[in-house]
């Protein structure tokens, strides 16, 4: 059949369908659905008429099957996934319509889709259309003809550059459009999703394991009924097909246990098979696996996913992953792999760059947070609505009205007796009062090491917001330490939040001096916990969690502000200001857990900077909204400091806290810590690689041998033994050190061992960006023509982002090579419907920002 004949046939069918919809609309004049179908069919007819006119003007030429190359490519991909030609894979199979169907679809006696996929019983599960030269026509034919007649669950539309996908089970606002994917599903995966949907549609009673969440809790003396309410709400939303959900649950109310019980409910009732739990810190990943999903791991295995172990752990029901790691591996995971994604601390985990990761996966997602936030543009500024939506927790998780799917906040938790009440106590030193009221004036500073005087040449004034950043007051650190001693009992647990890492270390020194620590061995009375990718800090945190063991005071910037479950904490202390309502609530939340074992039923806030007053604390947190003010792209918002005599380098009153170019090696023996040395990164890297090659340690020797096996993945026990060797003489390193040494925070110990053996190179920043660049192209709705253009500028774009250089339109079209390759700006901009500049900004936002916003 010629192209003209095909178009004429489709036109006849479309006109017949239009008449049928109009007739039905006469009987149901207020049917929005029928009105929409009439409008869509009219547009389709207009398009077909235009196509027919163009075809008639074309010169006659020999018939060519234009879809052949695409068909072959798709068939090869499907066969590689186990689909069998002539059995489960049918090519251009003709299906005759029944008389009833012919009456419903006038003009059709039969249909012949490009590819049909069926199960072993002959039931059709998917239809694939390979002609995307006219995208609208292809998608309409799939939805309105093939899907209606053959009733497949899944639809695919393919071209040389893209695979578009649609699931007929999708519901709600998110279900309207085809989505790009990078691969097809296996028959087993399709059957699993079909079976899950059958169970979702059933009325089977949902039972929650109340030994995990929702049952009686002796620490508060009653049932945690709200956890059950939360789970049932989410299950109903999930069954109804809602794609985005948000839970606002205050710290201390058992958010993690609620998540674990929800996961068990979905898995045990066959509503889900694979669930991804996303966190933004390694410490939280370890906590989720060891203390959370360990509760159900015998029935439903869970695994902490790294860059090197996904293949061996992919069959686990529950994957826990750090967002940094997911950023590196998500493009290698099929879009349909997970049935649900849960994002912990979701107010931090997703930003403009990381939205790409979650858009890649075609499944519902649930955000969990104690502090959801609003995002508004800076007054007088224009910020794209899409950027605001990404940074706004409510809109990002489908709660555009500002109301989450489930809410149980700090005030309600305290009033109902599930959380410990607190009392703020303001303790301002004279220096803090002076800094707050008029500013501290000084014309000289002291060298941090030798304490000699450095004249600034002019007087400088510091307000409270600037204090303890560049310039740290030793005297004020001592005043805070003295007040801590006066207002706490010896041995009670205290978290103290400082301004910077340097400030935290100075505070810890002052506290240990005031509490008369003899410095004979670590841990001291007060310790800084300021980095999570480090065995020393993980050890200190583990010791801090024990009620009657040093350290008794943990000094931190923000590592201890989230994911810290230490019920015996009696004091939360502020030595730093914040403008973020979210961060304030998170810090308060460290003390809200009730702990009958240690006799703690309330806690005290020791405020050394007047933060509670600034936050209008009402004894239940604050009535202030957690709002992020978003500035336009490129606006820093920083003002010049006005310093007359700049000092070279950072001025800190500490000696080597954790400088970027040094690695601090420590030895941990039982309850004691011994600092070995601080060595340059290059020296640490050389030491590690030499020891890997020469050591006769049997653990490393065995791994050296197994590394020769292609695609070998070590067991968790093997990695644990390797890390144990790594921490001992002569190496004294940990996985966090390796990540810092190789500038690869997502890397695992196995990655670094393979690199040291020359078996696998650490991907360069450029390689990482290029990989995400390609994933970006296949996640969002670009046409084939647009994808070709963006592919051609990939190298230029990736190189600039890697070097942290901005890239503008003039950089692309000012380059004669690229202009010859892709055409003039006018021509390219036309291909992007006049939005090429916007696409470029979106690319920069997506690939240029690598860390989430602060709370």
TILO-506395 format. One record per residue (C-alpha): residue number from 1; residue in one letter; x, y, z. Coordinates in steps of 0.25 Angstrom, whole numbers, plus 5000, padded with zeros to 4 digits. Layout:
! residues N
   i aa    X    Y    Z
 NUM  A    X    Y    Z
...
! end
This chain:
! residues 855
   i aa    X    Y    Z
   1  X 5000 5000 5000
   2  X 5006 5014 4996
   3  X 5007 5025 5006
   4  X 4996 5032 4999
   5  X 4987 5020 5000
   6  X 4990 5018 5015
   7  X 4988 5033 5018
   8  X 4974 5033 5011
   9  X 4970 5020 5019
  10  X 4974 5027 5032
  11  X 4966 5039 5028
  12  X 4954 5031 5025
  13  X 4955 5024 5038
  14  X 4957 5038 5046
  15  X 4945 5044 5039
  16  X 4937 5032 5043
  17  X 4942 5033 5057
  18  X 4939 5048 5058
  19  X 4924 5045 5054
  20  X 4923 5034 5064
  21  X 4928 5043 5075
  22  X 4919 5055 5071
  23  X 4907 5045 5071
  24  X 4911 5041 5085
  25  X 4913 5055 5090
  26  X 4899 5059 5085
  27  X 4894 5049 5096
  28  X 4904 5054 5106
  29  X 4905 5069 5104
  30  X 4913 5072 5116
  31  X 4924 5060 5115
  32  X 4937 5067 5116
  33  X 4944 5054 5111
  34  X 4935 5053 5098
  35  X 4938 5068 5095
  36  X 4953 5065 5097
  37  X 4952 5053 5087
  38  X 4945 5062 5077
  39  X 4955 5072 5078
  40  X 4967 5062 5077
  41  X 4960 5055 5065
  42  X 4958 5068 5058
  43  X 4973 5072 5059
  44  X 4977 5058 5054
  45  X 4968 5060 5042
  46  X 4974 5073 5039
  47  X 4988 5067 5040
  48  X 4984 5056 5031
  49  X 4979 5065 5021
  50  X 4992 5073 5021
  51  X 5000 5060 5020
  52  X 4991 5055 5008
  53  X 4993 5068 5001
  54  X 5008 5067 5003
  55  X 5009 5053 4998
  56  X 5001 5056 4985
  57  X 5011 5067 4982
  58  X 5023 5058 4984
  59  X 5030 5052 4971
  60  X 5028 5037 4968
  61  X 5039 5028 4973
  62  X 5041 5014 4975
  63  X 5034 5008 4988
  64  X 5044 5007 5000
  65  X 5041 5001 5013
  66  X 5047 5013 5022
  67  X 5044 5006 5035
  68  X 5053 4994 5032
  69  X 5066 4999 5038
  70  X 5058 5003 5051
  71  X 5051 4990 5051
  72  X 5063 4982 5051
  73  X 5070 4990 5062
  74  X 5058 4988 5071
  75  X 5056 4974 5068
  76  X 5071 4971 5071
  77  X 5069 4979 5085
  78  X 5056 4970 5088
  79  X 5063 4957 5084
  80  X 5075 4961 5093
  81  X 5064 4962 5105
  82  X 5059 4948 5102
  83  X 5047 4951 5093
  84  X 5046 4940 5082
  85  X 5042 4944 5068
  86  X 5030 4936 5063
  87  X 5026 4932 5077
  88  X 5026 4944 5087
  89  X 5030 4954 5077
  90  X 5021 4956 5065
  91  X 5026 4965 5053
  92  X 5015 4972 5045
  93  X 5005 4962 5049
  94  X 4991 4964 5043
  95  X 4979 4964 5052
  96  X 4965 4963 5046
  97  X 4954 4972 5053
  98  X 4941 4965 5057
  99  X 4928 4971 5051
 100  X 4926 4978 5064
 101  X 4940 4985 5064
 102  X 4938 4988 5049
 103  X 4925 4995 5053
 104  X 4933 5003 5064
 105  X 4944 5006 5055
 106  X 4939 5008 5041
 107  X 4949 5006 5029
 108  X 4957 4996 5037
 109  X 4955 4981 5033
 110  X 4969 4978 5039
 111  X 4981 4984 5046
 112  X 4996 4981 5044
 113  X 5005 4987 5055
 114  X 5020 4988 5053
 115  X 5023 4979 5065
 116  X 5014 4972 5075
 117  X 5019 4965 5088
 118  X 5011 4954 5095
 119  X 5012 4945 5106
 120  X 5013 4930 5105
 121  X 4998 4928 5106
 122  X 4997 4937 5094
 123  X 4992 4949 5101
 124  X 4996 4963 5096
 125  X 5005 4971 5106
 126  X 5011 4982 5097
 127  X 5010 4988 5083
 128  X 5022 4995 5077
 129  X 5021 5006 5066
 130  X 5034 5009 5058
 131  X 5030 5020 5049
 132  X 5032 5033 5057
 133  X 5034 5042 5045
 134  X 5020 5048 5048
 135  X 5020 5047 5063
 136  X 5006 5052 5066
 137  X 5000 5042 5056
 138  X 5008 5030 5061
 139  X 5004 5033 5076
 140  X 4990 5035 5072
 141  X 4989 5022 5064
 142  X 4995 5014 5076
 143  X 4986 5020 5086
 144  X 4973 5021 5078
 145  X 4974 5009 5069
 146  X 4984 4998 5073
 147  X 4982 5000 5088
 148  X 4967 5000 5087
 149  X 4966 4988 5078
 150  X 4977 4979 5084
 151  X 4977 4984 5098
 152  X 4992 4983 5101
 153  X 4997 4988 5115
 154  X 5009 4995 5109
 155  X 5011 5004 5097
 156  X 5025 5007 5090
 157  X 5028 5017 5079
 158  X 5042 5017 5073
 159  X 5051 5024 5064
 160  X 5066 5024 5062
 161  X 5069 5033 5074
 162  X 5057 5030 5084
 163  X 5048 5020 5090
 164  X 5035 5026 5095
 165  X 5027 5018 5105
 166  X 5013 5018 5111
 167  X 5007 5010 5121
 168  X 4992 5008 5120
 169  X 4991 5007 5135
 170  X 4996 5021 5138
 171  X 4986 5030 5145
 172  X 4984 5044 5149
 173  X 4991 5057 5144
 174  X 5005 5050 5142
 175  X 4999 5040 5132
 176  X 4996 5048 5120
 177  X 5008 5047 5112
 178  X 5018 5037 5106
 179  X 5031 5037 5113
 180  X 5045 5034 5108
 181  X 5052 5021 5112
 182  X 5065 5015 5109
 183  X 5061 5001 5107
 184  X 5050 4991 5106
 185  X 5045 4982 5117
 186  X 5046 4966 5118
 187  X 5034 4958 5117
 188  X 5036 4954 5132
 189  X 5036 4969 5136
 190  X 5023 4972 5128
 191  X 5016 4960 5134
 192  X 5021 4964 5148
 193  X 5015 4978 5146
 194  X 5002 4973 5140
 195  X 5000 4964 5153
 196  X 5004 4975 5162
 197  X 4993 4984 5155
 198  X 4983 4972 5157
 199  X 4986 4972 5172
 200  X 4985 4987 5173
 201  X 4971 4987 5166
 202  X 4966 4976 5176
 203  X 4959 4979 5189
 204  X 4968 4970 5197
 205  X 4969 4975 5212
 206  X 4982 4982 5214
 207  X 4989 4978 5227
 208  X 5001 4985 5234
 209  X 5011 4979 5243
 210  X 5009 4987 5255
 211  X 5021 4981 5262
 212  X 5029 4991 5253
 213  X 5020 5003 5253
 214  X 5006 5007 5258
 215  X 5006 4998 5270
 216  X 5008 5000 5285
 217  X 5021 5008 5289
 218  X 5025 5006 5303
 219  X 5034 5019 5303
 220  X 5021 5027 5301
 221  X 5011 5018 5307
 222  X 5001 5017 5296
 223  X 4999 5013 5281
 224  X 5006 5021 5270
 225  X 4993 5022 5263
 226  X 4997 5032 5253
 227  X 5008 5023 5247
 228  X 4996 5014 5243
 229  X 4988 5025 5237
 230  X 5000 5030 5229
 231  X 5003 5016 5223
 232  X 4988 5014 5220
 233  X 4987 5027 5213
 234  X 5000 5025 5205
 235  X 4995 5011 5201
 236  X 4981 5016 5196
 237  X 4988 5027 5188
 238  X 4998 5017 5182
 239  X 4986 5008 5178
 240  X 4979 5019 5172
 241  X 4991 5022 5163
 242  X 4996 5035 5169
 243  X 5010 5037 5164
 244  X 5015 5047 5175
 245  X 5013 5047 5190
 246  X 5018 5055 5201
 247  X 5019 5051 5216
 248  X 5022 5062 5226
 249  X 5026 5055 5239
 250  X 5034 5062 5250
 251  X 5047 5057 5255
 252  X 5045 5047 5266
 253  X 5032 5041 5262
 254  X 5037 5029 5255
 255  X 5038 5033 5240
 256  X 5048 5022 5237
 257  X 5040 5011 5244
 258  X 5027 5016 5237
 259  X 5035 5015 5223
 260  X 5039 5001 5227
 261  X 5025 4996 5230
 262  X 5020 5003 5217
 263  X 5030 4995 5209
 264  X 5027 4982 5216
 265  X 5012 4985 5213
 266  X 5014 4987 5198
 267  X 5023 4975 5197
 268  X 5015 4965 5205
 269  X 5002 4969 5197
 270  X 5009 4967 5184
 271  X 5007 4982 5181
 272  X 5022 4984 5178
 273  X 5034 4976 5176
 274  X 5046 4986 5176
 275  X 5047 4998 5184
 276  X 5058 5009 5184
 277  X 5061 5017 5197
 278  X 5069 5029 5194
 279  X 5077 5037 5204
 280  X 5087 5048 5203
 281  X 5097 5044 5213
 282  X 5105 5031 5215
 283  X 5102 5031 5230
 284  X 5087 5031 5226
 285  X 5089 5019 5217
 286  X 5096 5011 5227
 287  X 5085 5014 5237
 288  X 5074 5011 5228
 289  X 5080 4997 5225
 290  X 5085 4994 5239
 291  X 5074 4999 5247
 292  X 5062 5001 5238
 293  X 5061 4990 5227
 294  X 5068 4980 5235
 295  X 5055 4978 5242
 296  X 5049 4972 5230
 297  X 5062 4967 5223
 298  X 5060 4952 5225
 299  X 5047 4953 5217
 300  X 5051 4964 5208
 301  X 5066 4966 5206
 302  X 5071 4980 5206
 303  X 5085 4985 5200
 304  X 5093 4997 5201
 305  X 5096 5000 5186
 306  X 5109 5006 5182
 307  X 5115 5009 5168
 308  X 5121 4995 5167
 309  X 5111 4985 5173
 310  X 5098 4988 5166
 311  X 5099 4976 5157
 312  X 5101 4966 5169
 313  X 5090 4972 5178
 314  X 5080 4976 5167
 315  X 5071 4964 5171
 316  X 5069 4970 5185
 317  X 5055 4975 5188
 318  X 5060 4988 5195
 319  X 5071 4996 5190
 320  X 5077 5007 5198
 321  X 5085 5017 5191
 322  X 5092 5031 5194
 323  X 5088 5041 5184
 324  X 5102 5044 5180
 325  X 5104 5029 5176
 326  X 5090 5029 5169
 327  X 5095 5041 5161
 328  X 5106 5032 5155
 329  X 5098 5019 5152
 330  X 5084 5023 5149
 331  X 5085 5024 5134
 332  X 5090 5009 5134
 333  X 5077 5005 5141
 334  X 5064 5003 5133
 335  X 5054 5013 5135
 336  X 5043 5003 5139
 337  X 5052 4995 5148
 338  X 5046 5000 5161
 339  X 5032 5000 5166
 340  X 5033 5011 5176
 341  X 5044 5021 5180
 342  X 5044 5027 5194
 343  X 5053 5040 5196
 344  X 5057 5042 5210
 345  X 5060 5056 5215
 346  X 5054 5060 5201
 347  X 5055 5075 5204
 348  X 5070 5074 5202
 349  X 5071 5062 5193
 350  X 5066 5068 5180
 351  X 5070 5080 5173
 352  X 5070 5086 5159
 353  X 5082 5076 5155
 354  X 5076 5064 5162
 355  X 5062 5065 5157
 356  X 5067 5058 5144
 357  X 5070 5045 5152
 358  X 5056 5044 5158
 359  X 5050 5047 5144
 360  X 5058 5036 5138
 361  X 5049 5026 5146
 362  X 5035 5023 5142
 363  X 5029 5019 5156
 364  X 5022 5026 5167
 365  X 5031 5034 5177
 366  X 5029 5038 5192
 367  X 5036 5049 5199
 368  X 5039 5048 5214
 369  X 5043 5060 5222
 370  X 5041 5067 5235
 371  X 5043 5081 5228
 372  X 5036 5082 5215
 373  X 5039 5096 5209
 374  X 5032 5106 5199
 375  X 5040 5113 5188
 376  X 5038 5127 5184
 377  X 5045 5136 5175
 378  X 5053 5148 5181
 379  X 5045 5160 5181
 380  X 5046 5168 5168
 381  X 5052 5156 5161
 382  X 5048 5147 5150
 383  X 5051 5132 5153
 384  X 5046 5121 5143
 385  X 5034 5114 5149
 386  X 5040 5101 5146
 387  X 5052 5104 5155
 388  X 5043 5108 5167
 389  X 5035 5096 5165
 390  X 5047 5087 5166
 391  X 5052 5094 5179
 392  X 5038 5094 5185
 393  X 5036 5081 5193
 394  X 5021 5082 5192
 395  X 5020 5084 5177
 396  X 5031 5074 5174
 397  X 5023 5063 5181
 398  X 5010 5066 5175
 399  X 5004 5075 5187
 400  X 5002 5088 5179
 401  X 4992 5092 5189
 402  X 5002 5093 5200
 403  X 4996 5081 5208
 404  X 5004 5068 5208
 405  X 4997 5055 5207
 406  X 5000 5052 5222
 407  X 5004 5062 5232
 408  X 5008 5060 5247
 409  X 5017 5072 5251
 410  X 5025 5075 5263
 411  X 5014 5083 5270
 412  X 5004 5072 5269
 413  X 5015 5062 5274
 414  X 5018 5070 5286
 415  X 5004 5073 5290
 416  X 5000 5058 5288
 417  X 5011 5053 5297
 418  X 5019 5046 5286
 419  X 5031 5056 5286
 420  X 5038 5063 5298
 421  X 5035 5077 5301
 422  X 5046 5087 5302
 423  X 5050 5100 5309
 424  X 5059 5110 5302
 425  X 5069 5117 5310
 426  X 5077 5129 5304
 427  X 5091 5131 5309
 428  X 5098 5143 5302
 429  X 5112 5147 5305
 430  X 5115 5162 5305
 431  X 5123 5159 5292
 432  X 5111 5153 5285
 433  X 5102 5165 5290
 434  X 5112 5175 5285
 435  X 5113 5167 5271
 436  X 5098 5167 5270
 437  X 5095 5181 5274
 438  X 5106 5190 5268
 439  X 5117 5180 5263
 440  X 5131 5177 5269
 441  X 5141 5187 5265
 442  X 5156 5183 5264
 443  X 5168 5187 5256
 444  X 5177 5174 5258
 445  X 5176 5159 5259
 446  X 5185 5148 5264
 447  X 5192 5138 5256
 448  X 5185 5124 5259
 449  X 5198 5116 5261
 450  X 5208 5126 5268
 451  X 5198 5136 5273
 452  X 5206 5148 5268
 453  X 5199 5161 5265
 454  X 5195 5164 5251
 455  X 5191 5179 5249
 456  X 5180 5181 5238
 457  X 5184 5195 5235
 458  X 5169 5200 5238
 459  X 5158 5197 5247
 460  X 5148 5186 5244
 461  X 5134 5183 5249
 462  X 5128 5170 5250
 463  X 5113 5167 5252
 464  X 5108 5154 5259
 465  X 5105 5148 5245
 466  X 5120 5149 5241
 467  X 5126 5145 5254
 468  X 5133 5131 5255
 469  X 5135 5130 5240
 470  X 5147 5137 5236
 471  X 5150 5142 5250
 472  X 5148 5133 5262
 473  X 5148 5138 5276
 474  X 5155 5129 5286
 475  X 5150 5137 5297
 476  X 5135 5135 5293
 477  X 5138 5120 5291
 478  X 5142 5119 5306
 479  X 5130 5127 5310
 480  X 5121 5117 5303
 481  X 5129 5105 5310
 482  X 5127 5111 5324
 483  X 5112 5113 5322
 484  X 5111 5099 5317
 485  X 5118 5094 5330
 486  X 5109 5103 5338
 487  X 5096 5099 5331
 488  X 5098 5084 5329
 489  X 5101 5072 5338
 490  X 5114 5065 5336
 491  X 5112 5053 5326
 492  X 5099 5058 5320
 493  X 5099 5057 5305
 494  X 5099 5071 5298
 495  X 5099 5074 5283
 496  X 5106 5088 5280
 497  X 5104 5094 5266
 498  X 5115 5103 5262
 499  X 5117 5112 5250
 500  X 5129 5105 5242
 501  X 5138 5093 5244
 502  X 5149 5102 5249
 503  X 5139 5108 5259
 504  X 5135 5094 5264
 505  X 5149 5090 5266
 506  X 5152 5103 5274
 507  X 5139 5101 5283
 508  X 5143 5086 5286
 509  X 5157 5091 5290
 510  X 5150 5101 5300
 511  X 5140 5091 5305
 512  X 5151 5081 5308
 513  X 5159 5091 5315
 514  X 5148 5096 5324
 515  X 5143 5082 5327
 516  X 5158 5079 5331
 517  X 5160 5068 5321
 518  X 5174 5062 5323
 519  X 5176 5059 5308
 520  X 5182 5045 5312
 521  X 5174 5038 5301
 522  X 5162 5040 5292
 523  X 5151 5041 5292
 524  X 5151 5054 5300
 525  X 5139 5060 5307
 526  X 5135 5068 5295
 527  X 5138 5064 5280
 528  X 5136 5070 5267
 529  X 5127 5062 5257
 530  X 5129 5069 5245
 531  X 5131 5059 5233
 532  X 5123 5047 5230
 533  X 5132 5040 5220
 534  X 5142 5037 5230
 535  X 5144 5025 5240
 536  X 5148 5034 5251
 537  X 5135 5042 5251
 538  X 5127 5030 5249
 539  X 5133 5024 5261
 540  X 5132 5036 5270
 541  X 5117 5037 5266
 542  X 5115 5022 5270
 543  X 5121 5025 5283
 544  X 5113 5038 5285
 545  X 5100 5030 5283
 546  X 5104 5022 5296
 547  X 5098 5029 5308
 548  X 5109 5027 5318
 549  X 5122 5028 5309
 550  X 5130 5039 5304
 551  X 5129 5048 5296
 552  X 5118 5055 5304
 553  X 5117 5067 5295
 554  X 5117 5066 5280
 555  X 5121 5079 5273
 556  X 5116 5079 5259
 557  X 5112 5089 5247
 558  X 5101 5081 5241
 559  X 5105 5066 5240
 560  X 5098 5064 5253
 561  X 5085 5072 5249
 562  X 5078 5061 5242
 563  X 5078 5046 5243
 564  X 5083 5045 5257
 565  X 5074 5036 5266
 566  X 5080 5038 5280
 567  X 5068 5038 5290
 568  X 5077 5042 5302
 569  X 5081 5055 5297
 570  X 5077 5065 5308
 571  X 5082 5078 5302
 572  X 5082 5084 5288
 573  X 5091 5096 5288
 574  X 5093 5108 5277
 575  X 5106 5115 5275
 576  X 5102 5118 5261
 577  X 5091 5126 5254
 578  X 5083 5121 5242
 579  X 5072 5128 5234
 580  X 5066 5114 5230
 581  X 5054 5110 5237
 582  X 5056 5096 5232
 583  X 5070 5095 5238
 584  X 5065 5101 5251
 585  X 5054 5090 5253
 586  X 5064 5079 5249
 587  X 5073 5084 5259
 588  X 5062 5084 5270
 589  X 5058 5071 5266
 590  X 5071 5065 5271
 591  X 5065 5066 5285
 592  X 5050 5063 5283
 593  X 5051 5047 5286
 594  X 5046 5042 5299
 595  X 5055 5033 5306
 596  X 5050 5026 5319
 597  X 5062 5017 5320
 598  X 5071 5030 5324
 599  X 5059 5037 5330
 600  X 5058 5048 5319
 601  X 5044 5053 5317
 602  X 5048 5067 5313
 603  X 5060 5075 5308
 604  X 5067 5089 5309
 605  X 5071 5098 5297
 606  X 5084 5106 5301
 607  X 5084 5118 5292
 608  X 5097 5125 5291
 609  X 5094 5134 5279
 610  X 5079 5138 5281
 611  X 5074 5128 5270
 612  X 5061 5124 5277
 613  X 5057 5139 5279
 614  X 5060 5141 5264
 615  X 5052 5129 5260
 616  X 5040 5134 5269
 617  X 5041 5120 5276
 618  X 5027 5117 5282
 619  X 5031 5105 5290
 620  X 5027 5096 5278
 621  X 5037 5100 5268
 622  X 5032 5113 5260
 623  X 5020 5118 5253
 624  X 5029 5123 5242
 625  X 5028 5117 5229
 626  X 5040 5109 5223
 627  X 5042 5117 5211
 628  X 5054 5117 5201
 629  X 5056 5131 5194
 630  X 5061 5127 5180
 631  X 5070 5137 5172
 632  X 5071 5138 5157
 633  X 5082 5129 5150
 634  X 5095 5136 5152
 635  X 5091 5145 5164
 636  X 5100 5142 5176
 637  X 5094 5151 5186
 638  X 5107 5154 5193
 639  X 5112 5167 5196
 640  X 5127 5172 5197
 641  X 5132 5171 5211
 642  X 5139 5184 5211
 643  X 5152 5179 5217
 644  X 5163 5189 5215
 645  X 5175 5179 5217
 646  X 5172 5165 5212
 647  X 5179 5154 5219
 648  X 5185 5143 5211
 649  X 5178 5130 5213
 650  X 5168 5126 5222
 651  X 5169 5131 5236
 652  X 5166 5120 5246
 653  X 5171 5118 5261
 654  X 5173 5104 5259
 655  X 5184 5095 5253
 656  X 5180 5086 5241
 657  X 5165 5083 5244
 658  X 5163 5075 5231
 659  X 5170 5083 5220
 660  X 5166 5080 5206
 661  X 5181 5075 5202
 662  X 5184 5066 5214
 663  X 5179 5053 5219
 664  X 5178 5051 5234
 665  X 5181 5036 5237
 666  X 5177 5030 5251
 667  X 5177 5017 5258
 668  X 5165 5013 5266
 669  X 5167 5003 5278
 670  X 5155 4999 5285
 671  X 5150 5012 5292
 672  X 5163 5020 5289
 673  X 5167 5028 5276
 674  X 5182 5031 5273
 675  X 5185 5041 5262
 676  X 5196 5035 5253
 677  X 5199 5047 5244
 678  X 5194 5057 5233
 679  X 5200 5054 5220
 680  X 5198 5060 5206
 681  X 5187 5054 5197
 682  X 5198 5050 5186
 683  X 5206 5043 5197
 684  X 5194 5036 5202
 685  X 5190 5031 5188
 686  X 5204 5026 5185
 687  X 5204 5019 5199
 688  X 5191 5012 5196
 689  X 5194 5007 5182
 690  X 5208 5002 5186
 691  X 5202 4994 5198
 692  X 5191 4988 5189
 693  X 5202 4983 5180
 694  X 5212 4978 5190
 695  X 5205 4973 5202
 696  X 5205 4958 5205
 697  X 5192 4960 5213
 698  X 5183 4948 5209
 699  X 5170 4956 5208
 700  X 5176 4966 5198
 701  X 5184 4955 5191
 702  X 5171 4947 5189
 703  X 5164 4960 5184
 704  X 5176 4963 5175
 705  X 5173 4949 5168
 706  X 5158 4951 5167
 707  X 5160 4964 5161
 708  X 5166 4957 5149
 709  X 5152 4951 5146
 710  X 5144 4960 5137
 711  X 5132 4966 5144
 712  X 5135 4960 5157
 713  X 5127 4966 5169
 714  X 5132 4964 5183
 715  X 5123 4959 5194
 716  X 5120 4969 5206
 717  X 5129 4960 5215
 718  X 5140 4962 5205
 719  X 5139 4977 5205
 720  X 5138 4977 5220
 721  X 5151 4969 5222
 722  X 5157 4978 5211
 723  X 5153 4991 5219
 724  X 5158 4985 5232
 725  X 5172 4983 5225
 726  X 5172 4997 5220
 727  X 5170 5003 5234
 728  X 5182 4995 5240
 729  X 5197 4998 5238
 730  X 5203 5001 5229
 731  X 5192 5008 5222
 732  X 5183 5014 5233
 733  X 5172 5019 5222
 734  X 5157 5017 5221
 735  X 5147 5018 5209
 736  X 5145 5032 5211
 737  X 5160 5035 5210
 738  X 5160 5028 5197
 739  X 5148 5036 5192
 740  X 5155 5049 5195
 741  X 5169 5044 5190
 742  X 5163 5041 5176
 743  X 5152 5052 5176
 744  X 5141 5042 5174
 745  X 5131 5043 5185
 746  X 5122 5033 5179
 747  X 5133 5022 5178
 748  X 5134 5009 5186
 749  X 5146 5002 5192
 750  X 5145 4992 5181
 751  X 5146 5003 5170
 752  X 5158 5008 5176
 753  X 5165 4994 5178
 754  X 5162 4991 5163
 755  X 5168 5005 5160
 756  X 5181 5002 5168
 757  X 5182 4989 5160
 758  X 5180 4995 5147
 759  X 5167 4988 5144
 760  X 5158 4999 5144
 761  X 5160 5014 5143
 762  X 5153 5024 5152
 763  X 5144 5032 5142
 764  X 5148 5046 5140
 765  X 5139 5058 5143
 766  X 5137 5060 5128
 767  X 5133 5045 5126
 768  X 5123 5046 5138
 769  X 5117 5059 5132
 770  X 5116 5053 5118
 771  X 5109 5041 5123
 772  X 5098 5049 5130
 773  X 5098 5058 5118
 774  X 5093 5046 5109
 775  X 5083 5042 5120
 776  X 5077 5056 5120
 777  X 5075 5055 5105
 778  X 5067 5042 5107
 779  X 5059 5046 5119
 780  X 5052 5059 5113
 781  X 5043 5061 5102
 782  X 5053 5065 5090
 783  X 5050 5061 5076
 784  X 5060 5053 5068
 785  X 5065 5066 5061
 786  X 5067 5073 5074
 787  X 5075 5061 5080
 788  X 5084 5061 5068
 789  X 5088 5076 5070
 790  X 5090 5074 5085
 791  X 5099 5061 5083
 792  X 5108 5070 5073
 793  X 5110 5080 5084
 794  X 5113 5070 5095
 795  X 5128 5070 5095
 796  X 5128 5086 5096
 797  X 5118 5086 5107
 798  X 5124 5075 5115
 799  X 5138 5081 5114
 800  X 5133 5095 5119
 801  X 5125 5089 5131
 802  X 5137 5080 5135
 803  X 5146 5092 5135
 804  X 5135 5100 5143
 805  X 5134 5110 5132
 806  X 5121 5116 5128
 807  X 5116 5113 5114
 808  X 5107 5123 5106
 809  X 5101 5122 5092
 810  X 5112 5131 5086
 811  X 5122 5121 5091
 812  X 5115 5110 5082
 813  X 5112 5119 5070
 814  X 5125 5127 5071
 815  X 5132 5114 5068
 816  X 5133 5112 5053
 817  X 5134 5097 5054
 818  X 5122 5095 5062
 819  X 5114 5105 5053
 820  X 5118 5097 5041
 821  X 5114 5084 5048
 822  X 5100 5089 5053
 823  X 5097 5101 5045
 824  X 5094 5115 5049
 825  X 5088 5120 5062
 826  X 5075 5124 5054
 827  X 5074 5110 5048
 828  X 5076 5103 5061
 829  X 5067 5112 5069
 830  X 5056 5109 5060
 831  X 5058 5094 5062
 832  X 5056 5097 5077
 833  X 5043 5106 5074
 834  X 5051 5118 5078
 835  X 5055 5112 5092
 836  X 5070 5108 5090
 837  X 5075 5118 5100
 838  X 5065 5112 5110
 839  X 5070 5098 5107
 840  X 5084 5102 5109
 841  X 5081 5109 5123
 842  X 5073 5096 5127
 843  X 5085 5087 5123
 844  X 5095 5096 5131
 845  X 5086 5095 5143
 846  X 5084 5080 5141
 847  X 5099 5077 5139
 848  X 5106 5088 5146
 849  X 5101 5088 5160
 850  X 5105 5076 5168
 851  X 5101 5078 5182
 852  X 5087 5079 5188
 853  X 5082 5092 5194
 854  X 5084 5093 5209
 855  X 5071 5092 5218
! end
